[in-house]
Amino acid sequence: MAGHADDPTLLPRLQAAIEAGDPRLLPPGLTALDAAGLATNYNKALRRKGAPYLYELGKLSTREIERRMYMESYKGVTDVVTKHVWPVPALYVTRFCARFGISPNKVTLLSFICVLLATWWFAIGAFGAGLIAAWAMCFLDTVDGKLARVTLTSSKWGNVFDHGTDLVHPPFWYWAWYVGLGGAAAVAPWTFWVIIAGYILGRGQEGLFIWQFGIEMHIWRPLDSAFRQITARRNPNLLILSAAVMLGAPDVGFEMVAWWTILSFAFHCLRIVQAFAVRASGVRLQSWLTEAA
């Protein structure tokens, strides 16, 4: 595809090799590198493996190229809903937004409106309506990031708006659910405080792991990546609450989220202790994703 030679006399032969697409025609002393040799197979920001790729327009259909670009923009380690449910429908919505010039920030703004609606409906006890708004927000939260990456329209403000919303809103949803249930008159107060404390401390565990070991907690070993799919974060908790509402027991669902928060926190505490033990033995912690890459 491209080449570099310090000796100008080699350029004609280099050009001929590129035009023929045949590395065997390269002048002596030049080394041919494939995509994996030019860049790593591991994307740190997206926590995924994936070889770099290069397509010649016209050789593949637009749809095939779009699908590859979209899937390569998807996070590899995330919750079960984002990983297994959203990819296909989010692809079509991302494609629609790209076609009609809908910017990622507009999608994020719509998701923020859904955050407010869900909070309000949870607080007045309209759990069904609130869950619809909450799941809409979760879906749009997937779309905006993918749209920004595949259209190369990421911005500093968009990143702050998107991730800031993601970070801040879950405690407000839990508070609103607690209020909608009737507060302490309907459900034990410890459940609310456990969920809130678990969320804050869980984020603290992630920060501690990065600070101490230089990698994210959820990408250390395959077990950690698998548990990330179901750990007590927003989407897995919403699954529990949704099932509880469908069974007519939103209060029981709230208590189940509290217990799952405790178990998830305990699991990550154990993994942090094990990580310290591994480092104490003289072994440097490394993500299994980089090892595989």
Salt bridges, closest charged atoms under 4 A:
ASP6 OD1 - HIS4 NE2 3.10
ASP22 OD1 - ARG24 NE 3.02
GLU56 OE1 - LYS59 NZ 3.31
GLU66 OE1 - ARG95 NE 2.83
GLU66 OE2 - ARG99 NH1 2.81
GLU72 OE1 - ARG48 NE 3.82
GLU72 OE2 - ARG68 NE 3.08
ASP141 OD2 - ARG234 NH2 3.38
ASP166 OD1 - ARG234 NH1 3.98
GLU206 OE1 - ARG203 NH1 3.84
GLU206 OE2 - HIS218 NE2 3.05
GLU206 OE2 - ARG233 NH1 2.50
GLU216 OE1 - ARG47 NH1 3.11
ASP224 OD1 - ARG271 NE 2.75
GLU291 OE1 - ARG221 NH2 3.34
